[in-house]
Structure formats: structure tokens, C-alpha cells
Amino acid sequence: ESQNLKVIGQGKLYGKVEISGAKNSALVLLAASLLTNEKIILENVPRLTDIDKMENILENLGVNLVFKKNKLEIDSKNISIKELPNELVNGLRASFFCIGPLLTKFGEAKVPLPGGCNIGSRPIDEHINGLKALGAEILIEEGIVKAKIKGNKNKLNGTNIKLKCPSVGATETLIMAASLAEGRTTIENAAREPEIQDLCQMLNKMGAKIYDSGKEKIIIDGVNNLGGCTHKVIPDRIEAGTFLIAAAATSSSIKISPVIPNHLEAVTSKLKESGSKITIKGNSITIKGKEIKGVDIETAPFPGFPTDLQAPFTALMTIANGESKITETIFENRMSHISLLNKMGAKIKLNKNVAYIKGVKAIKGMDLVGSDLRSSAALIIAGIIAKGNSKFYGLEHLDRGYENFELKLKILGISIKREFNKKTFTEKKYKLEAESEDIQKFRVA
């Protein structure tokens, strides 16, 4: 059966919204728990399908997990090294994170090549070259990455690694691998995302010796073993940014917490520039939406404007006064929302990775299909702004990364509800199978 969200347009948001733990942090912290035989307790873990998939992968390796509300107890002492089955790994890019911990702790790892949102190429060369530099032998056979420590050694060797691009995933994989290596590893041109700082903080609680996370050069002194700890996942800056953008788009006033405000500086400064009033107090941010002015954004690695908020920000700019230019520099395939926004009445010209937007007075509601996680959030924001009602399909993408999204919008006063349909939409315009031309068209756009 399929589900859709029905959104009644031209809504306003009021009140407070609670921000969940960061998906991208929780996923890598789950993988990091493989580095110890002792118990890890993770707090503030969001309940998302991506997290469920990662749990399945760990359970498949023999990890014992107990989830209570948003607290996860992880016990890896009975883990057995075996190949991860394809069907578990397929839909989840983060599954690849297991390679670093397994390799460094057990001397070998077999992990299928990763899947995930189809938003462009995210090569794993950086991961692999870095692991080789640390003393791993790596073969890729029939879509499986097989890694083991070279020679008859039982440990990886510390080394200097310079990343070609500051890949978040590679930085995280190499930090985990280096944490149990022999000697010192330095990673230059490392990614500086808050999620990496969160990982290093947890590893250090476990007894790792990692210095300067959040800087361009990270130093890791290998230790003999790592212990258990209790750690609270940082708040999700992307979810926080999504709600701030939704408030700006509807000239609403809301308060979001808990957040770490400096994780959101690039976003709040652009929202200010576009006319919203922003007040920061402790771990909360209050936004008062006013008339929207067009502003340009260019996505960049942290501390720049996050690629994950590019689509929601584009939805905001469709109804801004004046023109704006949105440049996507990270993923080449991240503009699938634009053709749909244009169908709703936006005026956007797309040239490769640059969207040129002429603000319009209003856009109109329609049936929408999300094709990846963040474009889904953007389309729902568009539905909230629009005149008339919208129905939003393709919820499996949204549910991967936003915890209780429609519930939180409802609490903020938006009229939105999940509808369950017994019959599929073959007779409708949108057939939700992949071969549907409509969806193919949107994907290509």
C-alpha cells in the first residue's frame, strides 16, 4: 500500500519544535561502537529508517542492541566477522563505515560497495587510498570490498594521509581505523563537519587519543584498545535548518531547540540576509519571518552552507522578492526538486549546477513526488507555502532522515496528514514504480 502526505497550503507556523539527534552523527557512532568489547550507551538517537538499517547491519555481525525511546544500548562483545549481506547494505551508504572499525580491530573486513540516496557520485577512493596508506591490502571483487592488514601484522600502521577532497565519510573511516593503529596518524585536508567532532569526542571518551578534530589537520595516536562510554548524539543541524527555512518561507515565528547555534551559522546568516530576524539564546534559536529578499547561496563543506539544505532554501527563494542564484558545488545530481517547483509556478532556470530564480508572488499546490531525502523536505515546504492543497508521495525518502516530520509540523500548526491508500496509482498520472516516465523525467531534470 502506498502513503502520501496531504498538505493544506498557505499555513503559518507557531510555537516551539524539538530538534532530534543528528542522523549523520548517529550512523557513524553506531559503526564506531564496533571498536570496543564494552557497552556503549548512545542517547538522543533519532528513530529513522536509516538508523534501523544500520542496526540490522550491526545485529547481523552479532552485536546486541536494546533501543528504549531514543536511547540505544550497544554490546559488541560477541561480534563475529563475516561478510555483510548485500540486501542489508544496499539502501544505506553509511554501512560502509563498518570497514574502518572491523579492519583495525579484527584485521579484516568484507563490506559491499555502498548505496544510498541517488544524488551524485560519492566515490570511495579516498577511503580506500587512506586505508591502504595505513597498511591494508584491499581487493574489490564482485561489488565487495575485501580488506585485510598486510603481511602477518595484527595492526594497521600510523601514517600521514592527505585527502584530495575533504570527504566526511573518508575522514570518519580513517579516524576510526587509525584509533587502534600502531603509532601516530595525521589526516590533512580533513573534513571539519560537526558530526566528525562528535565522533572524535565519543572515541576520546572510549580512550582514543585524537587531537584537533574540527580543524583541517587531525592527529590520532593509536591506542591498544578502546572501552565503553555513554554519549549523547549532537542535535541535527539539518533538521533544525529545515524548520528555520519553513518558518522564513511562511513569515512565521517559531523557536527551535536544542541546537548548537554555531553549527548553523551559515544558515542563520543567510536567513538574516533574506529578511528574517534571528535571536540566539543558549541552545535555542528563535526566528521571526518577515518579507523575503532574494539572496545567493553556494554550497560548501562545513562551515559553509550545507548541501543538505540547498533544496529547502531553493523552495524559500521561489517566493522571494527579486532574483537569486543557488550554486550546488558538492553533488552534481542535487537539483531534482527544480522541475517540480517550476510546475508549481516557480520561475527557475537551471544551468548545470546553478539555479537562477526569479521570485514569484505565489506558487500553487499539486501532486508531488520526492526523489531523495532533502528534495522531499523542500517539496513539503513548497506545499506549505503554496495556494491550495498538495499531496506528497515518495515518503520512504523523508522517513530516512526526519524523525516525526509531519507530527512536528502539525504541532507547529500546519495542516498536514498522512493518508494510506490501499490501491496503487497505476491509473493516476504518477505510477510509483521506478520505470514510470514521469518520475524518470523528474530524476533527470
N, C-alpha and C positions, 0 to 999 in steps of 0.2 A: 504494500500500500504506500501511497506517497503522501507527503505532508507539504503544506505550504503555510506561509505566514500571511495573514491579511492585515494590511496596514491602512488606517484611515488617515488621509493626508492632512497637511497644514496643522499639525499638532504643535503643542508647546510643552516644554519640559519644566518641571518644578521640583524642588526638594533636593534630597541627598541620594547619592548612589555609592554603594560599597564596591571597591575595586578588589578583584580576586588576585590570587598569586599568579606570577608570570609563567605562562605556558612554556616559553622557550628556556626559562631557567629550570623549571621543574623537570623537564625532559632530560636535560643533561645531568642534573643532580641524581636522578634515578640511575643513570648509567654509572655515575661516579660511586654509587653505593656498592658496585661490584668490586671495588678496590679493597674492601675490608671483610674480615670474617665476623666482625662485631655488628651489633644492631645500629641502624641509622633510623632516627625518627625525623621525618620531614613534616613541618607544619605549613599551613597555608597553601596546600596543593590544590589547584583547581580541578574540578571534576569535568573532564573533557574527553571526547573520544580519542584524541591523540594520546592522552595520558593512559587511558585504558589499553591502547595498543602497546604502549611501552611496558606496561605492567605485564601484559601477556608474554611479551618477549622475555622479560626477566623470569617470570614463572616457568617458562619453557626451559630456562637454564637451571631451574631448581631453587630459585630464590623464593623465600616465603614472605608474602605480603599481607598486611592487615590494614584495611582502609576504614577509618572511623571519621565520618564527616569529612573535614579537609585535612585530616592528619593521617600520615602513612607510616606504618612501621615496616622496616625492611630488614630482613635477616638473610644474608648471603652465605651462611656458613656451609650449607650443603650443596653448593653450586657444582655442576658438572659441565665440563667444557664440551660443547657439541655444536654442530653447525646449526645456525638459526634457520628455521623453515621459511621458505620464500613467502608463503601466504601471510605470515605474521609481519614480515618486514616491508612487504610491498607498498602499503599505503603510508609508510612513515619514514621520512628522511632521517629522523633523529635516531632510528635504530642503529644507524652506522656508528653512533657514538660509542657503542659497546666495544668497538675494535681496540681502542686505546687501553681501557682498563683490563680487558681479557688478556691482551697480548703481554702487557707489562707484568701482570700478576701471575699468569699461568704459563707464559712463554709461547702461547699460540692462540690464534683466533680465526674463526671462519665466519664471515659475515657477507650476506648478499649485497650487491650494489643497491644503493638506496632509491626509494621512490619519493612520494610527497606531492605537494601542490605543483601543478604544471605551470610554473611562472618563468621558466627560462632555464638555461643550463647552469648547474651548480656543480662544477667538476670536483672530483675528489683527489685530483692530482696533488694538491697542497698537502692533504692528509698523508697521502702515500709517500711522497718525497720526504716529508718530515719523519715519518716512521722509519723509512729506510736509513735516513741520516742517524737515527737513534740506534741503528744496528738490527733492523728487522729485514727478513727476506720476505718478499711479497710476490705472490702469483695471483693473476686473475684468470680463473677458469670457469667457463660457462656461467658467467654472471656472479661468481662467488669470489670474494676477496679472501685469499688464504695467506695469513701472516704468521711467521714464527721467528723466534730470536735466532740470529745467525750462529753457526758453529755450535760448540757444545756448551755455550754460556747459558746461565739461567736468568741473566738480567740484561735489560737494554743499557746502552751506554750514553751518558750525558754528552751533549754536543751543542754547537751553535747552529741555529736554524734561522734563515732569513726568508720570510714569506714573500712571495711575489705580490700577492694582494692580501689585505688584512681580513682573511676569511674567518668568520666567527667559528664555524664548525671545526676548521683545521686548528685554530688556536686552542679550542677546548680539548680536542682529541690529543693534541701534543702535550698540553699541560698535564692531562691525566696520565698519559704514557710516561712522561718524564718524572712524575711524582714518585715512582718506585724504581727509577733507573739508578745506575751507579754513577755518582758524581753530579756535576752541575750542567744544566741545560739553559741556554738563553734563546728566547724567541724574539727576533726582531721583526718590526712591521706587524706586530701582533694586533689583533682586533681589540677595541677598548670598550666594547659594549658592557652595560651594567650586568648582564647575565654572566659575563665572564668573571667580573668581580665577585659575583655571588658564588660562582663555582669555586674560585680561589679561597674565598672566605670559609666555605664549608670544608674544603680539603685541608686548610690550615687548622681548623678545629679538630680534624681527624689526625693531625700530627704531621702534615706535609710542611715543607719549607718553601713557600712561594713568595716572591717579593715583587712589588711594583705592578700588581695587576691594575689595569685601568691606564697604564702607560704603554708607550709604543714598544718598550723592551721589557719583557717579563723574564725573571730569573727563577729557576727551580732547582733547588738542591735535593737530589733524590734521598729518600729515607728507606729503611729496611721494611717497615710495614706500617699500615695505617689502621687506626682504631675507629670505634663508633662515635657518634655525636648526635646532638639534636640541633636542627637547623630550620629556620623559618624562611621560606621562599620569598624573595622580594616581590612587591606589588607589580602588576602587569602594566608597564608604561604604554603599551599599545592599546589595551582596553581603555585605560584612562584617557588617552588621546582621542580615541573614538567617541567617547561620551562628551568630551570638551567640544569636539568638532560638531557633534549633533546639536549641542546647546547653541553654539555660534550660528549654526545654519537655520535655527528656528527663533533667533533673537530671544533665547530663554536664559534664565538664571538658575544654575544648579551648583551644588557643592559636591566634590568627589573626594573620597578618602578611603583607605590610607594610600598615599602615594609618596614617592621620593621626588620632590619637586625638581631637583637638578637633573633627573633622568628625562625630564620633559621640557627642558629649556628651549630646544629648537622649535618645539611645537607651540609652547605658550608665547614665544616671541613672535611667531608668525600669526597667531591668533590675535595678539595685541595689534600688530601691524594692520591686520584686516578689520580692526574696529572693535574687538571685544575688550571688555575691562576684566582684568585678571588679578585676583588677590590671593596671595600665598600665606598661609598661616600654619606653621609646623608641618604636619603631614597631610594637610588638606589644601585643595585649590578651589576657589570659587570663581565662576565665570559669569559675567553679565553680557549677554549677546546684544550688540547694537547693529546699526546698519553695516552691511558687509562691503568692504572695499576689495577690489582685486589685488592680489599680491602674487609674486612669482615664488615658486619653490624649486629647489633642486635637491633630489635625494642624495644622501651621502652616508658613509659609515658613521657610527656614533663618534663624536657628539653632534653630527649633522642631522638633517631632517630624515626621519626613518622611512625607508621604502615601504614598510608595512602600513604607514598612514598616508601614503600618496593617494590611494584610491578614495578614501573618505574625504581627504582635503579637496580633491578634484570635485567631488559632489558639492561641497560647500561653495567652491568657486563658480559653479554653474549659475548661481543666482546673485553673484557679487556685482557691485557697481563697477563698470569698467572692464578692462581686459586683464588676463593673467596668463602666465606661461608656466607649465609644470614639466620639469625635466626629470625623467627617470634614468638614473645612472647605474643602478645596481643590477636589475633584472631586465632582460630585453623583452620579456613577454608579459609585462605587467599592466597592459592597457585594455584588458578585455571588457572593462566596465564602460568604455567610452561610447561604443556604438549604441549601447542601451540608453545611456544618458542622453545621447542625441535623439534617440527615438522618443524620449520623454519631452523633447523640446529644447534641450540644451544646444548651444552653438559651440561645438568643439571641433577644431581641425587637428588631425593627428599627422605628424610627420616623424616617422620612425619612433624615437622615444620621447618626443616632445609634443605635449598637448597645448594648443593655443586656444584659449577660452574667451569668448565674448559673453559677458554676463547677460542673462535674460531676466525679465520680471518674474516669470513663473515657469515651472515645469509641470507636466501633468502625469497623473498616476497611470500605471498599466501593469500587465503581467511581466514579471522579471525572472530571469534565471541566473543564479550566481555560478561562476565557473571556477573561482578559487576563494580562499578564506577572506582576504581583505576586500576583494571586489564585492563580496556578499555584504559586508558591513556598509560599504559605500552605497550600494543599491538600496539597502534598507533606510539609510539616511535620506537618500533621494526620495524614497516613498513617503517619508515623514514630512519632507519639505513640500511635496507635490500637491497640486489641486486634485481632489478626487481620491479614489482608493487604488491601492496596488496589491497584487498578490505576488508573493515572492517564493520561488521554487529553488530547489538545489540546496536544501538545508544541511545536507551532510557536510558541506564545506564550513558553514557557520559554526556548527556544533563542534568542529575540531578545535576551535580556538577561542570561543567566547562562552564563558560559563553563565547560563541563565540569561542570555542576552535579551530575549523578549520580555522575560519577567522583570528585569531591571528597568527596561523602557516603560513597562506597564506601571511600575511603582513611581516612575517619574511623570506619569500622566499621559503617556502615549496610548492611543487606542490600537492595540495590536493583538492578534490571537493566532494560535496555531490551529490549522484545520487539517483533519485527517481524511484522506479521500480513499475510498475502497478501490475505485476503478482507476486504471492508469489513463494517461491523456492521449491515447492514440488518436482519438477523433478531434482532439483540440489542436490548435496551432503548434503547441510545444509537446513533442513527444520526448520523454526524458532519457531515452537511450542515447548512447554516445553517437550513434550513426545519424541521428537527427540532423538534417541540414541546417536548421535554424541555429542549433547550438554550435554546430561546426562554424557557421558564419560568425557567431559572436566570438568564438575562440580565436578565429583567425584575425578578427578585427583588431 
